[in-house]
Amino acid sequence: MRVLVTGGAGFIGSHYVRQLLSGEYSGWQKAEVTVLDLLTYAGNLSNLDPVVGRFHFVHGDICDALLLSRVIPGQHAVINFAAESHVDRSIVSSAEFARTNVIGTQVLMQACLDAGVAKVVQVSTDEVYGSIEAGSWDETAPVNPNSPYSATKAGGDLIAASYWRTHGLPVCVTRASNNYGPYQHPEKLIPLFVTNLLDGKTVPLYGDGGNIRDWLHVDDHCRGIQLVVEQGRPGEVYHIAGTVEVTNSELTGRLLATFGQGWDMVEKVTDRKGHDRRYSLCDAKLRTLGYQPRIDLDQGLKQTIAWYRANRRWWEPLKRDVAIVR
């Protein structure tokens, strides 16, 4: 079994690679894994240190059709984690998001089609749906993105789906809730807040703090992706949801309490442009394949804080280029 993981040095992609090569997915212990990553600011080969020497690394871009024509033939499965993913950066400058998330996806799908890949998974986000006041989206909900980031992810998803409908490429799309866990770049909310509190600094809270997110540990997310790799029906979208919906204020309160700090450590900042109020996914379809999140938010936050506390040498250099976060 040969598996190509694009964006495999990033936060979620590297977790998937570590789990795959550590024997967490039954029947895939002997998979031959290739990681393709451009190593932008969000890609870090040290994320793969626990499995170093057990995969083949290709430094490259999913927009490079010639490179893909050399790497993809012979791969059984291709899982596309490669993406520009930080909303704030997309608001400031969206061109790279359109290039990677839209054009890159098209180039990758074409290369997979040309090579006759047996299974392709496009990894996406709940943000493509926009904002929902009540209830939860199922996989038939129309996309209605509000940020340049989510618009480009929606564009990539639609391109991937078109390759199934037009060409019969066996591709599935996964859309997940907000992720957190070890090795997440400290521009994102949870690692930013955790590392700030570890340094005795205040944390920036957008607007009134009432935005609601469903938090999903990266380990649960990757197990869901693997289920889709193994059992997902071509052409289908699958949601991967978390364990609890909380407001950003509630999440902040949990983190403050863990550090024994009060609300004087919170700095209110101007709300983000076009900030979605609430995301919520229904993951009933994936649960029919056996999906069940294992890590609740309290347990996951405890584990995540412990990891950042023990790995300063990993995150301290990355904080020199951190913007305010989602």
C-alpha positions in Angstrom: 0.0 0.0 0.0 1.5 3.3 -1.1 0.1 6.6 0.3 0.9 10.1 -0.7 0.1 12.8 2.0 0.3 16.3 0.6 0.8 19.0 3.2 2.1 16.2 5.4 4.5 18.5 7.4 1.7 20.7 8.6 -0.4 20.4 11.8 -3.1 18.0 10.7 -1.2 16.3 8.0 1.8 15.5 10.2 -0.5 14.0 12.8 -2.1 11.7 10.2 1.4 10.6 9.1 2.6 10.0 12.7 -0.5 7.9 13.4 -0.3 6.0 10.2 3.3 5.1 10.6 2.9 4.3 14.3 0.4 1.5 13.6 -2.7 3.3 14.8 -4.7 2.3 11.7 -5.2 -1.4 11.5 -4.2 -3.0 8.3 -2.1 0.0 7.2 1.0 -0.7 9.4 3.1 -1.6 6.3 2.0 1.4 4.2 4.8 3.1 2.2 4.2 6.8 2.9 5.4 9.8 0.8 5.0 13.3 2.3 4.9 16.2 -0.1 5.1 19.6 1.4 6.2 23.1 0.3 7.4 23.9 3.8 5.9 27.3 4.1 5.8 29.0 7.5 3.1 26.5 8.5 5.0 23.4 7.4 7.7 22.0 9.7 9.7 18.8 9.2 10.3 18.6 12.9 6.6 17.8 13.2 7.6 14.4 11.8 10.6 13.8 14.0 8.8 10.9 15.9 8.7 8.9 12.6 11.8 10.2 10.9 13.4 7.7 8.5 10.1 5.9 8.0 8.7 7.9 5.1 9.9 9.5 1.8 9.9 13.3 1.7 9.4 15.4 -1.4 9.9 19.1 -1.1 7.4 20.6 -3.5 4.2 22.4 -4.4 0.8 20.8 -5.3 0.6 23.5 -8.1 3.6 21.9 -9.8 2.1 19.5 -12.4 5.4 18.2 -13.6 6.5 17.2 -10.0 3.1 15.6 -9.4 3.4 13.6 -12.6 6.6 12.0 -11.1 5.3 11.5 -7.6 1.8 10.3 -7.9 1.9 7.3 -10.3 1.9 4.1 -8.3 0.2 5.7 -5.2 -2.9 3.8 -4.0 -4.3 6.7 -2.0 -3.7 10.5 -2.0 -4.8 12.6 1.0 -4.7 16.3 0.4 -4.0 18.3 3.6 -2.0 21.0 1.6 -3.7 24.4 2.2 -3.3 27.9 3.3 -5.6 27.9 6.3 -5.3 31.0 8.5 -8.4 33.3 8.1 -6.7 36.5 9.2 -3.9 36.0 6.7 -6.5 35.5 4.0 -8.2 38.8 4.8 -4.9 40.7 4.5 -3.8 38.9 1.4 -5.8 36.2 -0.4 -3.8 35.5 -3.6 -1.8 32.7 -2.1 -5.0 31.1 -0.8 -6.6 31.1 -4.2 -3.4 29.7 -5.7 -2.9 26.8 -3.3 -6.5 26.0 -2.3 -8.1 26.3 -5.7 -5.5 25.9 -8.4 -3.4 23.5 -6.4 -6.5 21.3 -5.8 -7.2 21.3 -9.5 -3.7 20.4 -10.5 -3.6 17.6 -7.9 -7.0 16.1 -9.0 -5.8 16.1 -12.6 -2.6 14.4 -11.6 -4.5 11.8 -9.6 -6.8 11.2 -12.6 -3.9 10.8 -15.0 -2.2 8.3 -12.7 -5.4 6.3 -12.0 -5.2 6.7 -8.2 -7.7 4.4 -6.4 -8.7 6.8 -3.6 -8.4 10.5 -3.1 -9.5 12.5 0.0 -9.8 16.2 -0.1 -9.5 17.5 3.5 -11.7 20.6 4.1 -13.5 22.6 6.8 -16.9 23.5 8.2 -16.1 27.1 7.3 -17.2 26.6 3.7 -20.8 26.7 4.9 -20.6 30.2 6.4 -22.5 30.7 9.7 -25.6 29.0 11.1 -27.8 30.4 13.8 -29.4 27.1 15.0 -29.2 23.4 14.2 -26.4 21.8 12.3 -25.4 21.4 8.7 -25.5 18.0 7.0 -23.6 17.1 3.9 -26.3 18.4 1.6 -26.1 22.0 2.8 -25.0 24.5 0.2 -21.6 26.2 0.6 -21.9 29.9 1.6 -18.4 31.1 2.6 -17.7 34.5 4.1 -13.9 34.7 4.2 -11.3 34.5 1.4 -10.0 31.4 3.2 -13.3 29.6 3.3 -14.2 30.7 -0.2 -11.0 29.2 -1.6 -11.6 25.9 0.3 -15.1 25.8 -1.0 -13.7 26.3 -4.5 -11.3 23.5 -4.1 -14.0 21.2 -2.7 -16.2 21.9 -5.8 -13.3 21.2 -8.1 -12.6 17.9 -6.4 -16.3 16.9 -6.6 -16.3 17.9 -10.3 -13.6 15.4 -11.0 -15.8 12.6 -9.7 -18.9 13.7 -11.6 -17.1 14.5 -14.8 -14.2 11.9 -14.9 -15.1 9.3 -12.3 -12.1 10.1 -10.1 -12.8 8.3 -6.8 -12.5 11.3 -4.5 -14.2 12.1 -1.2 -14.3 15.4 0.7 -14.1 15.6 4.4 -15.2 18.7 6.4 -14.2 19.1 10.0 -14.8 21.3 13.0 -12.1 23.5 14.5 -9.1 21.4 15.3 -6.6 21.6 18.2 -3.8 19.5 19.6 0.0 19.2 19.6 2.1 20.7 16.9 -0.5 23.3 15.9 1.1 26.6 14.8 0.7 29.3 17.5 -1.2 31.7 15.3 -4.3 29.6 16.0 -6.6 30.3 18.9 -5.8 27.5 21.4 -2.0 27.4 21.0 -1.8 31.2 20.9 -3.7 31.5 24.2 -1.8 28.6 25.8 1.6 29.9 24.8 0.8 33.4 25.8 -0.4 32.2 29.2 2.7 30.1 29.6 4.7 33.3 29.1 2.6 35.4 31.5 1.1 37.4 28.6 -2.5 38.5 28.0 -4.7 36.7 25.4 -6.5 38.6 22.6 -10.3 37.9 22.5 -12.2 39.0 19.4 -15.3 41.2 19.8 -17.8 40.1 22.5 -16.4 36.6 22.6 -19.7 35.1 21.6 -18.6 33.2 18.5 -19.4 29.5 18.8 -17.1 26.7 17.6 -17.2 22.9 17.9 -13.8 21.8 19.0 -12.3 18.6 17.6 -9.0 17.1 18.7 -6.7 16.4 15.8 -6.5 12.7 16.7 -10.2 12.3 16.3 -10.1 14.2 13.1 -7.4 12.0 11.6 -9.3 8.8 12.7 -12.3 10.2 10.8 -10.2 10.8 7.7 -8.8 7.3 7.8 -12.4 5.9 7.9 -13.1 7.8 4.8 -9.9 6.6 3.1 -10.9 3.1 3.9 -14.7 3.1 3.5 -15.9 6.4 2.0 -18.0 6.3 -1.1 -16.5 8.2 -4.1 -18.2 11.5 -4.7 -19.5 11.8 -1.1 -18.8 14.5 1.5 -18.3 13.4 5.1 -18.5 15.6 8.2 -16.1 15.1 11.1 -17.5 16.8 14.2 -16.1 17.4 17.7 -17.4 16.8 21.2 -18.8 20.2 22.4 -19.8 23.6 21.1 -18.6 26.5 23.2 -18.3 30.3 22.8 -14.8 31.7 22.5 -15.4 33.3 25.9 -16.2 29.9 27.5 -13.1 28.4 25.9 -11.1 31.3 27.2 -12.5 30.8 30.7 -11.5 27.1 30.7 -7.9 28.0 29.7 -7.7 30.8 32.3 -8.9 28.4 35.0 -6.4 25.8 34.1 -3.6 28.4 34.5 -5.1 29.8 37.7 -5.6 33.2 36.0 -8.4 35.7 35.9 -10.1 37.8 33.3 -7.5 40.6 33.7 -5.3 38.4 31.4 -7.8 39.0 28.5 -7.4 41.8 26.1 -10.5 42.6 24.1 -9.6 43.3 20.4 -11.7 44.6 17.5 -13.7 41.8 15.9 -12.5 40.2 12.7 -14.1 41.4 9.4 -16.9 39.0 8.3 -16.4 36.9 11.4 -18.7 33.8 11.3 -20.9 33.6 14.4 -21.4 29.8 14.7 -20.4 26.6 13.0 -22.1 23.3 13.6 -21.8 20.0 11.8 -24.0 16.9 11.8 -21.7 13.9 11.4 -24.4 11.1 11.3 -23.1 9.8 8.0 -19.6 9.2 9.3 -20.9 7.6 12.4 -22.5 4.9 10.3 -18.9 4.0 9.3 -18.0 3.7 13.0 -16.8 7.2 13.8 -17.0 8.3 17.4 -14.8 11.1 18.9 -12.8 9.8 21.8 -11.2 12.9 23.3 -13.5 15.3 25.1 -12.6 19.0 25.3 -11.4 19.0 28.9 -9.2 16.0 28.4 -7.9 17.3 25.1 -7.1 20.8 26.5 -5.2 19.2 29.4 -3.1 17.1 27.0 -2.5 20.0 24.7 -1.4 22.4 27.4 1.0 19.7 28.7 2.5 19.3 25.3 3.1 23.0 24.8 4.5 23.3 28.3 7.0 20.6 27.4 7.9 21.8 23.9 9.0 25.4 24.1 11.8 24.8 21.7 9.3 23.9 19.1 6.9 26.8 19.4 9.0 29.8 20.6 10.7 30.4 17.2 7.3 30.3 15.5 5.7 33.1 17.6 7.9 35.7 15.9 5.4 35.8 13.0 2.1 35.4 14.7 -1.0 37.4 13.8 -4.2 37.7 15.8 -6.1 34.5 15.4 -9.4 33.0 14.5 
